[in-house]
Amino acid sequence: MAQLITSSQNRYIKQANQLKKRSHRDKCQEFLIEGFRELSRAATGQVHIEILFICPSLFLGENEDKLIQKIADKQALVLEIPEFLFKKLSFRDRPDGLLAIAKQRHLTLGDLVLPENALLVVAEAIEKPGNLGTILRTSDGVGADALIIVDRCTDLFNPNVVRASVGTCFTIPVVETSSEELFSWLEEKKIDIVATTPHCDLVYTKADLRRSIAIALGTEQYGLSEKWLDKAKIKVNIPMNGVADSLNVAMAATLCLYEALRQRN
């Protein structure tokens, strides 16, 4: 089933290496997915996998063959490569022998189908791939209806975002847009913005988070911009009783989203 490749000069190996650079990902509209869990979720979601690299000597479990067959059945090219080549492609200290090239998929606000009391997450200019990935993972965990990235700094298709999200970037709708476009859309849909900021008195557990809301989170260093704070109908804070004045943005997202889930349940 798999073709064997042993040369680092093979065109598919070169293609995968080039996709480690954001400029090439943007140009080719492709990206890398590494890992069994991530690829399992990609294969179940609406992700078109073009090429799958496998290294059986690195497999960690017993279900790899089923996943490989599932991906192959969707017309992906399956290539077997030796450990030394796989480790050069891998982003991980302990790779599990599965890595793929996939086509990027871009959704718009018009693609979103929302329930009556929608729960959205807005990430404004998040800089660190690990934080964006964790916010995706939490959004999936609470069953949020979409994550909307505005004024992006971090590439959604960065392999470290995919890894930190554990593949949940393929299970929750993700839209990239501008703040201005999103403001108009939220107003049209009658969805209230909930801003997280230390500069207010309302504790996040006291706010009504059961209505249609978009919980907005800002940059790691500065938090939400003034334009988002000005547009927010509800502003909430997370109590800080020590010397630190704020939490990591992904942790703040987790607290607010699970509070919204608690209220809705």
KAZI-V480153 format. One record per residue. SS is DSSP state (hx for helix, st for strand, lp for the rest). Layout:
BEGIN
ss->(SS:SS)
END
This chain:
BEGIN
ss->(lp:lp:st:st:st:lp:lp:lp:lp:lp:hx:hx:hx:hx:hx:hx:hx:hx:lp:lp:lp:hx:hx:hx:hx:hx:hx:hx:lp:st:st:st:st:st:lp:hx:hx:hx:hx:hx:hx:hx:hx:hx:lp:lp:lp:lp:st:st:st:st:st:st:lp:hx:hx:hx:lp:lp:lp:lp:lp:hx:hx:hx:hx:hx:hx:hx:hx:hx:hx:lp:lp:lp:st:st:st:st:st:lp:hx:hx:hx:hx:hx:hx:hx:lp:lp:lp:lp:lp:lp:lp:lp:st:st:st:st:st:st:lp:lp:lp:st:lp:hx:hx:hx:lp:lp:lp:lp:lp:lp:lp:st:st:st:st:st:st:lp:lp:lp:lp:hx:hx:hx:hx:hx:hx:hx:hx:hx:hx:hx:hx:hx:hx:lp:lp:lp:st:st:st:st:st:lp:lp:lp:lp:lp:lp:lp:lp:hx:hx:hx:hx:hx:hx:lp:lp:lp:hx:hx:hx:lp:lp:lp:st:st:st:st:lp:hx:hx:hx:hx:hx:hx:hx:hx:hx:hx:hx:lp:lp:st:st:st:st:st:lp:lp:lp:lp:lp:lp:st:hx:hx:hx:lp:lp:lp:lp:lp:lp:st:st:st:st:st:lp:st:lp:lp:lp:st:lp:lp:hx:hx:hx:hx:hx:hx:lp:lp:st:st:st:st:lp:lp:lp:lp:lp:lp:lp:lp:lp:lp:lp:hx:hx:hx:hx:hx:hx:hx:hx:hx:hx:hx:hx:hx:hx:hx:hx:lp)
END
